[in-house]
Amino acid sequence: MGVRNEIRAQIIRAGYTMQEVVDLLHDEYGWSDSVSNLSAKLQRESIRYKEVMELADALGYDLVWQKRRDN
């Protein structure tokens, strides 16, 4: 699954709309209050790691690096 679809799926799973997420990010981290700006970053897959961390925080998620198990 691509970055765009994965992040959109997480937004939906968390029970938010894109507008609600953009509003949260604007209030908490000073992001642009434009849904089109977030959509464009996801479309281009140009979202930065820091932005993904902030997005996850706004949705109530922790991103965890986990070592893969060897088969």
All heavy atoms as TSV, in Angstrom:
chain	resi	resn	atom	element	x	y	z
A	1	MET	N	N	0.855	-1.181	0.000
A	1	MET	CA	C	0.000	0.000	0.000
A	1	MET	C	C	0.895	1.235	0.000
A	1	MET	O	O	1.852	1.307	0.740
A	1	MET	CB	C	-0.888	-0.030	1.254
A	1	MET	CG	C	-1.876	1.099	1.338
A	1	MET	SD	S	-2.920	1.111	2.813
A	1	MET	CE	C	-3.869	-0.368	2.619
A	2	GLY	N	N	0.557	2.206	-0.831
A	2	GLY	CA	C	1.346	3.423	-0.920
A	2	GLY	C	C	1.156	4.325	0.284
A	2	GLY	O	O	0.242	4.141	1.094
A	3	VAL	N	N	2.034	5.298	0.398
A	3	VAL	CA	C	1.988	6.250	1.515
A	3	VAL	C	C	0.623	6.930	1.588
A	3	VAL	O	O	0.021	7.023	2.657
A	3	VAL	CB	C	3.112	7.303	1.364
A	3	VAL	CG1	C	2.958	8.420	2.377
A	3	VAL	CG2	C	4.470	6.650	1.488
A	4	ARG	N	N	0.141	7.384	0.459
A	4	ARG	CA	C	-1.144	8.107	0.421
A	4	ARG	C	C	-2.274	7.252	0.978
A	4	ARG	O	O	-3.019	7.679	1.861
A	4	ARG	CB	C	-1.444	8.520	-1.009
A	4	ARG	CG	C	-2.778	9.194	-1.170
A	4	ARG	CD	C	-2.998	9.561	-2.636
A	4	ARG	NE	N	-4.303	10.159	-2.784
A	4	ARG	CZ	C	-5.168	9.801	-3.712
A	4	ARG	NH1	N	-4.871	8.852	-4.568
A	4	ARG	NH2	N	-6.328	10.400	-3.796
A	5	ASN	N	N	-2.386	6.040	0.458
A	5	ASN	CA	C	-3.480	5.170	0.891
A	5	ASN	C	C	-3.332	4.734	2.340
A	5	ASN	O	O	-4.321	4.622	3.062
A	5	ASN	CB	C	-3.583	3.952	-0.032
A	5	ASN	CG	C	-4.073	4.331	-1.413
A	5	ASN	OD1	O	-4.776	5.323	-1.587
A	5	ASN	ND2	N	-3.683	3.557	-2.397
A	6	GLU	N	N	-2.107	4.478	2.771
A	6	GLU	CA	C	-1.876	4.064	4.156
A	6	GLU	C	C	-2.273	5.171	5.134
A	6	GLU	O	O	-2.974	4.922	6.111
A	6	GLU	CB	C	-0.400	3.695	4.362
A	6	GLU	CG	C	-0.069	3.278	5.776
A	6	GLU	CD	C	-0.733	1.982	6.221
A	6	GLU	OE1	O	-1.014	1.121	5.368
A	6	GLU	OE2	O	-0.979	1.845	7.429
A	7	ILE	N	N	-1.864	6.385	4.861
A	7	ILE	CA	C	-2.183	7.492	5.766
A	7	ILE	C	C	-3.678	7.797	5.737
A	7	ILE	O	O	-4.291	7.995	6.784
A	7	ILE	CB	C	-1.328	8.733	5.443
A	7	ILE	CG1	C	0.133	8.447	5.834
A	7	ILE	CG2	C	-1.856	9.967	6.168
A	7	ILE	CD1	C	1.107	9.532	5.496
A	8	ARG	N	N	-4.281	7.794	4.566
A	8	ARG	CA	C	-5.736	8.016	4.483
A	8	ARG	C	C	-6.495	6.937	5.249
A	8	ARG	O	O	-7.472	7.226	5.938
A	8	ARG	CB	C	-6.196	8.061	3.032
A	8	ARG	CG	C	-5.866	9.371	2.357
A	8	ARG	CD	C	-6.388	9.380	0.927
A	8	ARG	NE	N	-6.173	10.649	0.312
A	8	ARG	CZ	C	-7.112	11.597	0.210
A	8	ARG	NH1	N	-8.313	11.399	0.672
A	8	ARG	NH2	N	-6.827	12.735	-0.371
A	9	ALA	N	N	-6.040	5.687	5.142
A	9	ALA	CA	C	-6.692	4.586	5.861
A	9	ALA	C	C	-6.569	4.785	7.370
A	9	ALA	O	O	-7.534	4.552	8.114
A	9	ALA	CB	C	-6.079	3.245	5.445
A	10	GLN	N	N	-5.433	5.244	7.838
A	10	GLN	CA	C	-5.245	5.478	9.267
A	10	GLN	C	C	-6.133	6.626	9.759
A	10	GLN	O	O	-6.660	6.574	10.874
A	10	GLN	CB	C	-3.779	5.765	9.595
A	10	GLN	CG	C	-2.852	4.595	9.369
A	10	GLN	CD	C	-3.231	3.370	10.168
A	10	GLN	OE1	O	-3.795	3.441	11.255
A	10	GLN	NE2	N	-2.935	2.205	9.630
A	11	ILE	N	N	-6.288	7.645	8.941
A	11	ILE	CA	C	-7.167	8.762	9.294
A	11	ILE	C	C	-8.601	8.256	9.463
A	11	ILE	O	O	-9.275	8.568	10.448
A	11	ILE	CB	C	-7.081	9.889	8.238
A	11	ILE	CG1	C	-5.710	10.578	8.322
A	11	ILE	CG2	C	-8.215	10.894	8.403
A	11	ILE	CD1	C	-5.408	11.515	7.166
A	12	ILE	N	N	-9.043	7.445	8.526
A	12	ILE	CA	C	-10.402	6.899	8.592
A	12	ILE	C	C	-10.561	5.976	9.790
A	12	ILE	O	O	-11.555	6.051	10.519
A	12	ILE	CB	C	-10.742	6.177	7.266
A	12	ILE	CG1	C	-10.858	7.203	6.135
A	12	ILE	CG2	C	-12.021	5.364	7.398
A	12	ILE	CD1	C	-10.850	6.601	4.746
A	13	ARG	N	N	-9.574	5.090	10.015
A	13	ARG	CA	C	-9.631	4.171	11.163
A	13	ARG	C	C	-9.716	4.922	12.490
A	13	ARG	O	O	-10.329	4.449	13.441
A	13	ARG	CB	C	-8.413	3.254	11.181
A	13	ARG	CG	C	-8.491	2.130	10.210
A	13	ARG	CD	C	-7.324	1.155	10.390
A	13	ARG	NE	N	-7.206	0.351	9.201
A	13	ARG	CZ	C	-6.175	0.359	8.362
A	13	ARG	NH1	N	-5.129	1.128	8.601
A	13	ARG	NH2	N	-6.163	-0.401	7.294
A	14	ALA	N	N	-9.061	6.071	12.533
A	14	ALA	CA	C	-9.076	6.874	13.765
A	14	ALA	C	C	-10.391	7.643	13.911
A	14	ALA	O	O	-10.629	8.273	14.943
A	14	ALA	CB	C	-7.889	7.840	13.774
A	15	GLY	N	N	-11.239	7.603	12.884
A	15	GLY	CA	C	-12.540	8.244	12.961
A	15	GLY	C	C	-12.556	9.720	12.619
A	15	GLY	O	O	-13.458	10.447	13.043
A	16	TYR	N	N	-11.575	10.164	11.841
A	16	TYR	CA	C	-11.484	11.578	11.477
A	16	TYR	C	C	-11.734	11.767	9.987
A	16	TYR	O	O	-11.515	10.869	9.187
A	16	TYR	CB	C	-10.088	12.129	11.781
A	16	TYR	CG	C	-9.779	12.248	13.249
A	16	TYR	CD1	C	-9.031	11.277	13.903
A	16	TYR	CD2	C	-10.222	13.347	13.980
A	16	TYR	CE1	C	-8.741	11.392	15.255
A	16	TYR	CE2	C	-9.930	13.463	15.329
A	16	TYR	CZ	C	-9.187	12.487	15.955
A	16	TYR	OH	O	-8.899	12.597	17.282
A	17	THR	N	N	-12.131	12.982	9.642
A	17	THR	CA	C	-12.150	13.404	8.248
A	17	THR	C	C	-10.839	14.144	7.982
A	17	THR	O	O	-10.128	14.539	8.920
A	17	THR	CB	C	-13.319	14.364	7.957
A	17	THR	OG1	O	-13.117	15.585	8.706
A	17	THR	CG2	C	-14.658	13.735	8.321
A	18	MET	N	N	-10.531	14.341	6.715
A	18	MET	CA	C	-9.317	15.090	6.364
A	18	MET	C	C	-9.379	16.496	6.954
A	18	MET	O	O	-8.381	16.993	7.464
A	18	MET	CB	C	-9.146	15.156	4.850
A	18	MET	CG	C	-8.742	13.854	4.212
A	18	MET	SD	S	-7.029	13.420	4.559
A	18	MET	CE	C	-6.187	14.481	3.408
A	19	GLN	N	N	-10.541	17.134	6.908
A	19	GLN	CA	C	-10.678	18.488	7.446
A	19	GLN	C	C	-10.404	18.508	8.946
A	19	GLN	O	O	-9.717	19.400	9.446
A	19	GLN	CB	C	-12.068	19.057	7.165
A	19	GLN	CG	C	-12.232	20.502	7.622
A	19	GLN	CD	C	-11.299	21.460	6.894
A	19	GLN	OE1	O	-11.360	21.560	5.676
A	19	GLN	NE2	N	-10.438	22.151	7.617
A	20	GLU	N	N	-10.921	17.529	9.665
A	20	GLU	CA	C	-10.689	17.466	11.112
A	20	GLU	C	C	-9.204	17.279	11.421
A	20	GLU	O	O	-8.672	17.908	12.343
A	20	GLU	CB	C	-11.502	16.326	11.730
A	20	GLU	CG	C	-12.998	16.597	11.739
A	20	GLU	CD	C	-13.823	15.380	12.107
A	20	GLU	OE1	O	-13.396	14.231	11.845
A	20	GLU	OE2	O	-14.922	15.592	12.659
A	21	VAL	N	N	-8.534	16.436	10.650
A	21	VAL	CA	C	-7.097	16.208	10.859
A	21	VAL	C	C	-6.311	17.479	10.564
A	21	VAL	O	O	-5.420	17.862	11.326
A	21	VAL	CB	C	-6.598	15.032	9.987
A	21	VAL	CG1	C	-5.087	14.956	9.982
A	21	VAL	CG2	C	-7.202	13.738	10.480
A	22	VAL	N	N	-6.643	18.141	9.479
A	22	VAL	CA	C	-5.955	19.391	9.127
A	22	VAL	C	C	-6.167	20.427	10.221
A	22	VAL	O	O	-5.227	21.141	10.596
A	22	VAL	CB	C	-6.431	19.893	7.747
A	22	VAL	CG1	C	-6.004	21.331	7.499
A	22	VAL	CG2	C	-5.905	18.986	6.651
A	23	ASP	N	N	-7.375	20.512	10.766
A	23	ASP	CA	C	-7.642	21.456	11.854
A	23	ASP	C	C	-6.801	21.127	13.086
A	23	ASP	O	O	-6.236	22.028	13.722
A	23	ASP	CB	C	-9.129	21.453	12.220
A	23	ASP	CG	C	-10.009	22.054	11.132
A	23	ASP	OD1	O	-9.484	22.762	10.238
A	23	ASP	OD2	O	-11.235	21.800	11.165
A	24	LEU	N	N	-6.708	19.838	13.430
A	24	LEU	CA	C	-5.880	19.421	14.571
A	24	LEU	C	C	-4.411	19.787	14.347
A	24	LEU	O	O	-3.748	20.317	15.239
A	24	LEU	CB	C	-5.977	17.906	14.787
A	24	LEU	CG	C	-7.229	17.356	15.423
A	24	LEU	CD1	C	-7.245	15.831	15.323
A	24	LEU	CD2	C	-7.314	17.778	16.882
A	25	LEU	N	N	-3.915	19.481	13.158
A	25	LEU	CA	C	-2.514	19.764	12.845
A	25	LEU	C	C	-2.235	21.259	12.829
A	25	LEU	O	O	-1.164	21.707	13.247
A	25	LEU	CB	C	-2.137	19.130	11.506
A	25	LEU	CG	C	-2.112	17.598	11.517
A	25	LEU	CD1	C	-2.035	17.060	10.095
A	25	LEU	CD2	C	-0.967	17.083	12.358
A	26	HIS	N	N	-3.185	22.028	12.360
A	26	HIS	CA	C	-3.043	23.486	12.361
A	26	HIS	C	C	-2.960	24.011	13.796
A	26	HIS	O	O	-2.083	24.815	14.123
A	26	HIS	CB	C	-4.212	24.129	11.611
A	26	HIS	CG	C	-4.201	25.618	11.643
A	26	HIS	ND1	N	-3.301	26.367	10.923
A	26	HIS	CD2	C	-4.971	26.498	12.320
A	26	HIS	CE1	C	-3.517	27.654	11.160
A	26	HIS	NE2	N	-4.540	27.757	12.001
A	27	ASP	N	N	-3.855	23.532	14.653
A	27	ASP	CA	C	-3.898	23.997	16.043
A	27	ASP	C	C	-2.677	23.537	16.847
A	27	ASP	O	O	-2.119	24.310	17.625
A	27	ASP	CB	C	-5.171	23.506	16.742
A	27	ASP	CG	C	-6.431	24.130	16.166
A	27	ASP	OD1	O	-6.336	25.148	15.441
A	27	ASP	OD2	O	-7.522	23.584	16.427
A	28	GLU	N	N	-2.275	22.286	16.659
A	28	GLU	CA	C	-1.191	21.710	17.474
A	28	GLU	C	C	0.205	22.046	16.965
A	28	GLU	O	O	1.122	22.228	17.752
A	28	GLU	CB	C	-1.333	20.187	17.530
A	28	GLU	CG	C	-2.523	19.706	18.325
A	28	GLU	CD	C	-2.401	19.987	19.820
A	28	GLU	OE1	O	-1.288	19.832	20.370
A	28	GLU	OE2	O	-3.413	20.369	20.426
A	29	TYR	N	N	0.371	22.091	15.645
A	29	TYR	CA	C	1.717	22.186	15.080
A	29	TYR	C	C	1.905	23.328	14.091
A	29	TYR	O	O	2.975	23.453	13.500
A	29	TYR	CB	C	2.082	20.866	14.390
A	29	TYR	CG	C	2.118	19.707	15.351
A	29	TYR	CD1	C	1.080	18.786	15.389
A	29	TYR	CD2	C	3.177	19.542	16.236
A	29	TYR	CE1	C	1.097	17.720	16.270
A	29	TYR	CE2	C	3.209	18.488	17.120
A	29	TYR	CZ	C	2.164	17.582	17.135
A	29	TYR	OH	O	2.186	16.526	18.016
A	30	GLY	N	N	0.860	24.124	13.872
A	30	GLY	CA	C	0.996	25.269	12.979
A	30	GLY	C	C	1.013	24.924	11.500
A	30	GLY	O	O	1.485	25.713	10.685
A	31	TRP	N	N	0.487	23.748	11.156
A	31	TRP	CA	C	0.393	23.363	9.746
A	31	TRP	C	C	-0.575	24.297	9.036
A	31	TRP	O	O	-1.401	24.959	9.661
A	31	TRP	CB	C	-0.145	21.947	9.617
A	31	TRP	CG	C	0.815	20.840	9.920
A	31	TRP	CD1	C	1.781	20.822	10.873
A	31	TRP	CD2	C	0.859	19.564	9.293
A	31	TRP	NE1	N	2.420	19.616	10.879
A	31	TRP	CE2	C	1.868	18.832	9.914
A	31	TRP	CE3	C	0.126	18.984	8.273
A	31	TRP	CZ2	C	2.182	17.528	9.538
A	31	TRP	CZ3	C	0.431	17.691	7.893
A	31	TRP	CH2	C	1.462	16.981	8.523
A	32	SER	N	N	-0.500	24.292	7.721
A	32	SER	CA	C	-1.481	25.001	6.901
A	32	SER	C	C	-2.869	24.447	7.214
A	32	SER	O	O	-3.016	23.257	7.495
A	32	SER	CB	C	-1.168	24.777	5.415
A	32	SER	OG	O	-2.261	25.164	4.624
A	33	ASP	N	N	-3.867	25.304	7.157
A	33	ASP	CA	C	-5.231	24.843	7.441
A	33	ASP	C	C	-5.963	24.419	6.162
A	33	ASP	O	O	-7.179	24.344	6.121
A	33	ASP	CB	C	-6.031	25.898	8.201
A	33	ASP	CG	C	-6.173	27.196	7.437
A	33	ASP	OD1	O	-5.556	27.342	6.366
A	33	ASP	OD2	O	-6.914	28.075	7.903
A	34	SER	N	N	-5.193	24.086	5.132
A	34	SER	CA	C	-5.761	23.711	3.834
A	34	SER	C	C	-5.696	22.195	3.628
A	34	SER	O	O	-4.609	21.607	3.669
A	34	SER	CB	C	-4.980	24.411	2.720
A	34	SER	OG	O	-5.311	23.870	1.472
A	35	VAL	N	N	-6.844	21.591	3.408
A	35	VAL	CA	C	-6.892	20.155	3.114
A	35	VAL	C	C	-6.127	19.860	1.837
A	35	VAL	O	O	-5.439	18.840	1.733
A	35	VAL	CB	C	-8.358	19.665	3.000
A	35	VAL	CG1	C	-8.420	18.238	2.496
A	35	VAL	CG2	C	-9.066	19.778	4.342
A	36	SER	N	N	-6.203	20.764	0.872
A	36	SER	CA	C	-5.528	20.519	-0.408
A	36	SER	C	C	-4.012	20.428	-0.240
A	36	SER	O	O	-3.358	19.680	-0.980
A	36	SER	CB	C	-5.902	21.574	-1.440
A	36	SER	OG	O	-5.500	22.858	-1.028
A	37	ASN	N	N	-3.443	21.155	0.712
A	37	ASN	CA	C	-1.991	21.062	0.944
A	37	ASN	C	C	-1.610	19.674	1.452
A	37	ASN	O	O	-0.631	19.082	0.987
A	37	ASN	CB	C	-1.521	22.128	1.936
A	37	ASN	CG	C	-1.448	23.496	1.323
A	37	ASN	OD1	O	-1.553	23.663	0.113
A	37	ASN	ND2	N	-1.292	24.497	2.171
A	38	LEU	N	N	-2.369	19.144	2.414
A	38	LEU	CA	C	-2.092	17.796	2.910
A	38	LEU	C	C	-2.332	16.769	1.814
A	38	LEU	O	O	-1.517	15.866	1.620
A	38	LEU	CB	C	-2.946	17.484	4.141
A	38	LEU	CG	C	-2.793	16.070	4.712
A	38	LEU	CD1	C	-1.346	15.761	5.075
A	38	LEU	CD2	C	-3.710	15.879	5.914
A	39	SER	N	N	-3.414	16.911	1.094
A	39	SER	CA	C	-3.714	15.967	0.007
A	39	SER	C	C	-2.607	15.958	-1.042
A	39	SER	O	O	-2.228	14.897	-1.543
A	39	SER	CB	C	-5.038	16.321	-0.658
A	39	SER	OG	O	-6.107	16.088	0.219
A	40	ALA	N	N	-2.077	17.120	-1.370
A	40	ALA	CA	C	-1.002	17.212	-2.362
A	40	ALA	C	C	0.264	16.525	-1.865
A	40	ALA	O	O	0.936	15.818	-2.623
A	40	ALA	CB	C	-0.719	18.672	-2.702
A	41	LYS	N	N	0.600	16.701	-0.587
A	41	LYS	CA	C	1.774	16.026	-0.022
A	41	LYS	C	C	1.611	14.515	-0.091
A	41	LYS	O	O	2.557	13.792	-0.395
A	41	LYS	CB	C	1.996	16.434	1.438
A	41	LYS	CG	C	2.565	17.803	1.605
A	41	LYS	CD	C	2.790	18.122	3.057
A	41	LYS	CE	C	3.287	19.533	3.177
A	41	LYS	NZ	N	4.079	19.769	4.355
A	42	LEU	N	N	0.403	14.043	0.214
A	42	LEU	CA	C	0.152	12.606	0.160
A	42	LEU	C	C	0.184	12.107	-1.283
A	42	LEU	O	O	0.739	11.036	-1.559
A	42	LEU	CB	C	-1.189	12.277	0.816
A	42	LEU	CG	C	-1.304	12.601	2.305
A	42	LEU	CD1	C	-2.697	12.271	2.812
A	42	LEU	CD2	C	-0.240	11.865	3.114
A	43	GLN	N	N	-0.380	12.867	-2.194
A	43	GLN	CA	C	-0.408	12.485	-3.605
A	43	GLN	C	C	1.000	12.384	-4.167
A	43	GLN	O	O	1.330	11.445	-4.884
A	43	GLN	CB	C	-1.233	13.493	-4.408
A	43	GLN	CG	C	-1.367	13.156	-5.870
A	43	GLN	CD	C	-2.233	11.928	-6.127
A	43	GLN	OE1	O	-3.162	11.669	-5.373
A	43	GLN	NE2	N	-1.905	11.183	-7.147
A	44	ARG	N	N	1.834	13.371	-3.844
A	44	ARG	CA	C	3.217	13.404	-4.345
A	44	ARG	C	C	4.142	12.498	-3.541
A	44	ARG	O	O	5.295	12.306	-3.901
A	44	ARG	CB	C	3.768	14.826	-4.280
A	44	ARG	CG	C	3.170	15.799	-5.236
A	44	ARG	CD	C	3.927	17.128	-5.218
A	44	ARG	NE	N	4.178	17.656	-3.886
A	44	ARG	CZ	C	3.420	18.545	-3.255
A	44	ARG	NH1	N	2.342	19.022	-3.836
A	44	ARG	NH2	N	3.730	18.970	-2.047
A	45	GLU	N	N	3.649	12.006	-2.403
A	45	GLU	CA	C	4.452	11.239	-1.449
A	45	GLU	C	C	5.672	12.054	-1.012
A	45	GLU	O	O	6.788	11.546	-0.906
A	45	GLU	CB	C	4.854	9.884	-2.017
A	45	GLU	CG	C	3.651	8.980	-2.253
A	45	GLU	CD	C	4.011	7.550	-2.588
A	45	GLU	OE1	O	5.206	7.218	-2.674
A	45	GLU	OE2	O	3.071	6.759	-2.739
A	46	SER	N	N	5.421	13.331	-0.723
A	46	SER	CA	C	6.501	14.237	-0.328
A	46	SER	C	C	6.370	14.661	1.137
A	46	SER	O	O	7.014	15.614	1.558
A	46	SER	CB	C	6.513	15.477	-1.226
A	46	SER	OG	O	5.309	16.216	-1.070
A	47	ILE	N	N	5.564	13.939	1.903
A	47	ILE	CA	C	5.400	14.271	3.313
A	47	ILE	C	C	6.675	13.890	4.062
A	47	ILE	O	O	7.277	12.840	3.813
A	47	ILE	CB	C	4.143	13.589	3.904
A	47	ILE	CG1	C	3.829	14.142	5.291
A	47	ILE	CG2	C	4.258	12.071	3.873
A	47	ILE	CD1	C	2.438	13.788	5.791
A	48	ARG	N	N	7.125	14.754	4.943
A	48	ARG	CA	C	8.359	14.529	5.690
A	48	ARG	C	C	8.109	13.631	6.888
A	48	ARG	O	O	6.996	13.560	7.408
A	48	ARG	CB	C	8.926	15.866	6.167
A	48	ARG	CG	C	9.333	16.751	5.040
A	48	ARG	CD	C	9.821	18.063	5.550
A	48	ARG	NE	N	10.279	18.866	4.432
A	48	ARG	CZ	C	10.607	20.128	4.504
A	48	ARG	NH1	N	10.531	20.751	5.653
A	48	ARG	NH2	N	11.001	20.775	3.444
A	49	TYR	N	N	9.171	12.993	7.327
A	49	TYR	CA	C	9.076	12.095	8.477
A	49	TYR	C	C	8.534	12.837	9.700
A	49	TYR	O	O	7.659	12.328	10.400
A	49	TYR	CB	C	10.451	11.483	8.771
A	49	TYR	CG	C	10.430	10.478	9.888
A	49	TYR	CD1	C	9.865	9.218	9.692
A	49	TYR	CD2	C	10.962	10.783	11.131
A	49	TYR	CE1	C	9.839	8.285	10.710
A	49	TYR	CE2	C	10.935	9.851	12.153
A	49	TYR	CZ	C	10.382	8.612	11.935
A	49	TYR	OH	O	10.359	7.694	12.946
A	50	LYS	N	N	9.032	14.043	9.947
A	50	LYS	CA	C	8.556	14.846	11.080
A	50	LYS	C	C	7.054	15.086	10.970
A	50	LYS	O	O	6.325	15.041	11.964
A	50	LYS	CB	C	9.302	16.176	11.119
A	50	LYS	CG	C	8.856	17.094	12.236
A	50	LYS	CD	C	9.601	18.421	12.203
A	50	LYS	CE	C	9.154	19.263	13.361
A	50	LYS	NZ	N	8.788	20.593	13.006
A	51	GLU	N	N	6.578	15.349	9.763
A	51	GLU	CA	C	5.154	15.586	9.555
A	51	GLU	C	C	4.343	14.313	9.798
A	51	GLU	O	O	3.246	14.371	10.355
A	51	GLU	CB	C	4.915	16.100	8.134
A	51	GLU	CG	C	5.500	17.483	7.910
A	51	GLU	CD	C	5.499	17.909	6.462
A	51	GLU	OE1	O	5.604	17.037	5.570
A	51	GLU	OE2	O	5.396	19.128	6.216
A	52	VAL	N	N	4.888	13.181	9.403
A	52	VAL	CA	C	4.209	11.911	9.659
A	52	VAL	C	C	4.119	11.669	11.162
A	52	VAL	O	O	3.084	11.226	11.669
A	52	VAL	CB	C	4.923	10.740	8.950
A	52	VAL	CG1	C	4.339	9.404	9.369
A	52	VAL	CG2	C	4.836	10.902	7.438
A	53	MET	N	N	5.187	11.984	11.894
A	53	MET	CA	C	5.177	11.826	13.355
A	53	MET	C	C	4.119	12.733	13.988
A	53	MET	O	O	3.382	12.308	14.882
A	53	MET	CB	C	6.560	12.140	13.940
A	53	MET	CG	C	7.649	11.184	13.494
A	53	MET	SD	S	7.449	9.527	14.152
A	53	MET	CE	C	7.804	9.806	15.858
A	54	GLU	N	N	4.021	13.969	13.529
A	54	GLU	CA	C	3.016	14.896	14.045
A	54	GLU	C	C	1.608	14.436	13.702
A	54	GLU	O	O	0.695	14.514	14.529
A	54	GLU	CB	C	3.279	16.299	13.507
A	54	GLU	CG	C	4.549	16.927	14.058
A	54	GLU	CD	C	4.937	18.224	13.387
A	54	GLU	OE1	O	4.335	18.611	12.364
A	54	GLU	OE2	O	5.879	18.865	13.895
A	55	LEU	N	N	1.435	13.937	12.492
A	55	LEU	CA	C	0.143	13.418	12.061
A	55	LEU	C	C	-0.275	12.228	12.922
A	55	LEU	O	O	-1.408	12.165	13.398
A	55	LEU	CB	C	0.214	13.015	10.586
A	55	LEU	CG	C	-1.007	12.364	9.963
A	55	LEU	CD1	C	-2.226	13.267	10.067
A	55	LEU	CD2	C	-0.733	12.025	8.525
A	56	ALA	N	N	0.636	11.314	13.151
A	56	ALA	CA	C	0.347	10.153	14.002
A	56	ALA	C	C	-0.030	10.604	15.407
A	56	ALA	O	O	-0.987	10.091	15.999
A	56	ALA	CB	C	1.558	9.214	14.054
A	57	ASP	N	N	0.683	11.575	15.937
A	57	ASP	CA	C	0.380	12.097	17.274
A	57	ASP	C	C	-1.017	12.704	17.311
A	57	ASP	O	O	-1.781	12.448	18.249
A	57	ASP	CB	C	1.425	13.134	17.679
A	57	ASP	CG	C	1.186	13.674	19.076
A	57	ASP	OD1	O	1.157	12.874	20.030
A	57	ASP	OD2	O	1.008	14.905	19.204
A	58	ALA	N	N	-1.360	13.474	16.313
A	58	ALA	CA	C	-2.683	14.104	16.258
A	58	ALA	C	C	-3.794	13.053	16.200
A	58	ALA	O	O	-4.885	13.266	16.735
A	58	ALA	CB	C	-2.782	15.047	15.058
A	59	LEU	N	N	-3.508	11.903	15.575
A	59	LEU	CA	C	-4.493	10.828	15.471
A	59	LEU	C	C	-4.508	9.921	16.703
A	59	LEU	O	O	-5.345	9.035	16.815
A	59	LEU	CB	C	-4.214	9.971	14.228
A	59	LEU	CG	C	-4.365	10.659	12.882
A	59	LEU	CD1	C	-3.946	9.718	11.767
A	59	LEU	CD2	C	-5.794	11.149	12.671
A	60	GLY	N	N	-3.543	10.139	17.613
A	60	GLY	CA	C	-3.480	9.328	18.818
A	60	GLY	C	C	-2.663	8.056	18.656
A	60	GLY	O	O	-2.855	7.088	19.400
A	61	TYR	N	N	-1.746	8.046	17.700
A	61	TYR	CA	C	-0.903	6.881	17.445
A	61	TYR	C	C	0.535	7.150	17.844
A	61	TYR	O	O	1.008	8.283	17.800
A	61	TYR	CB	C	-0.905	6.517	15.956
A	61	TYR	CG	C	-2.192	5.923	15.456
A	61	TYR	CD1	C	-3.149	6.713	14.833
A	61	TYR	CD2	C	-2.451	4.568	15.597
A	61	TYR	CE1	C	-4.334	6.172	14.361
A	61	TYR	CE2	C	-3.635	4.016	15.130
A	61	TYR	CZ	C	-4.570	4.814	14.515
A	61	TYR	OH	O	-5.745	4.274	14.049
A	62	ASP	N	N	1.239	6.077	18.193
A	62	ASP	CA	C	2.688	6.093	18.349
A	62	ASP	C	C	3.265	5.305	17.191
A	62	ASP	O	O	2.769	4.222	16.869
A	62	ASP	CB	C	3.122	5.417	19.655
A	62	ASP	CG	C	2.741	6.208	20.884
A	62	ASP	OD1	O	2.875	7.446	20.852
A	62	ASP	OD2	O	2.318	5.592	21.877
A	63	LEU	N	N	4.278	5.844	16.556
A	63	LEU	CA	C	4.975	5.093	15.517
A	63	LEU	C	C	6.152	4.382	16.181
A	63	LEU	O	O	6.927	4.996	16.901
A	63	LEU	CB	C	5.469	6.021	14.408
A	63	LEU	CG	C	4.371	6.731	13.631
A	63	LEU	CD1	C	4.978	7.602	12.534
A	63	LEU	CD2	C	3.407	5.747	13.025
A	64	VAL	N	N	6.251	3.102	15.940
A	64	VAL	CA	C	7.250	2.278	16.611
A	64	VAL	C	C	8.110	1.574	15.573
A	64	VAL	O	O	7.578	0.964	14.636
A	64	VAL	CB	C	6.566	1.216	17.511
A	64	VAL	CG1	C	7.595	0.323	18.171
A	64	VAL	CG2	C	5.679	1.886	18.538
A	65	TRP	N	N	9.408	1.655	15.750
A	65	TRP	CA	C	10.319	0.897	14.911
A	65	TRP	C	C	10.489	-0.459	15.572
A	65	TRP	O	O	10.854	-0.551	16.739
A	65	TRP	CB	C	11.660	1.592	14.827
A	65	TRP	CG	C	11.636	2.830	13.989
A	65	TRP	CD1	C	10.836	3.920	14.146
A	65	TRP	CD2	C	12.458	3.099	12.868
A	65	TRP	NE1	N	11.112	4.853	13.196
A	65	TRP	CE2	C	12.103	4.378	12.398
A	65	TRP	CE3	C	13.460	2.402	12.234
A	65	TRP	CZ2	C	12.712	4.959	11.292
A	65	TRP	CZ3	C	14.082	2.989	11.138
A	65	TRP	CH2	C	13.693	4.241	10.677
A	66	GLN	N	N	10.225	-1.510	14.823
A	66	GLN	CA	C	10.313	-2.852	15.367
A	66	GLN	C	C	11.166	-3.710	14.439
A	66	GLN	O	O	10.941	-3.748	13.235
A	66	GLN	CB	C	8.914	-3.477	15.502
A	66	GLN	CG	C	8.924	-4.834	16.106
A	66	GLN	CD	C	7.502	-5.345	16.329
A	66	GLN	OE1	O	6.529	-4.609	16.220
A	66	GLN	NE2	N	7.393	-6.616	16.620
A	67	LYS	N	N	12.143	-4.378	15.019
A	67	LYS	CA	C	13.007	-5.264	14.248
A	67	LYS	C	C	12.185	-6.418	13.686
A	67	LYS	O	O	11.359	-6.999	14.386
A	67	LYS	CB	C	14.128	-5.799	15.159
A	67	LYS	CG	C	15.145	-6.644	14.486
A	67	LYS	CD	C	16.112	-5.809	13.705
A	67	LYS	CE	C	17.239	-6.695	13.184
A	67	LYS	NZ	N	17.979	-6.062	12.149
A	68	ARG	N	N	12.390	-6.720	12.407
A	68	ARG	CA	C	11.698	-7.842	11.780
A	68	ARG	C	C	12.201	-9.159	12.347
A	68	ARG	O	O	13.364	-9.304	12.675
A	68	ARG	CB	C	11.955	-7.863	10.279
A	68	ARG	CG	C	11.242	-6.796	9.552
A	68	ARG	CD	C	11.459	-7.002	8.055
A	68	ARG	NE	N	11.544	-5.680	7.472
A	68	ARG	CZ	C	12.441	-5.278	6.614
A	68	ARG	NH1	N	13.359	-6.094	6.186
A	68	ARG	NH2	N	12.425	-4.062	6.147
A	69	ARG	N	N	11.294	-10.094	12.414
A	69	ARG	CA	C	11.687	-11.450	12.825
A	69	ARG	C	C	12.258	-12.180	11.625
A	69	ARG	O	O	11.723	-12.094	10.527
A	69	ARG	CB	C	10.475	-12.229	13.327
A	69	ARG	CG	C	9.869	-11.654	14.558
A	69	ARG	CD	C	8.759	-12.535	15.003
A	69	ARG	NE	N	7.914	-11.805	15.953
A	69	ARG	CZ	C	6.798	-12.263	16.424
A	69	ARG	NH1	N	6.332	-13.430	16.038
A	69	ARG	NH2	N	6.099	-11.559	17.285
A	70	ASP	N	N	13.325	-12.896	11.849
A	70	ASP	CA	C	13.895	-13.732	10.777
A	70	ASP	C	C	13.060	-15.000	10.669
A	70	ASP	O	O	12.639	-15.576	11.664
A	70	ASP	CB	C	15.339	-14.104	11.086
A	70	ASP	CG	C	16.261	-12.893	11.015
A	70	ASP	OD1	O	15.924	-11.944	10.272
A	70	ASP	OD2	O	17.281	-12.890	11.701
A	71	ASN	N	N	12.792	-15.416	9.450
A	71	ASN	CA	C	11.991	-16.627	9.248
A	71	ASN	C	C	12.828	-17.860	9.378
A	71	ASN	O	O	13.808	-18.150	9.053
A	71	ASN	CB	C	11.293	-16.594	7.884
A	71	ASN	CG	C	10.228	-15.510	7.863
A	71	ASN	OD1	O	9.723	-15.116	8.902
A	71	ASN	ND2	N	9.898	-15.045	6.685
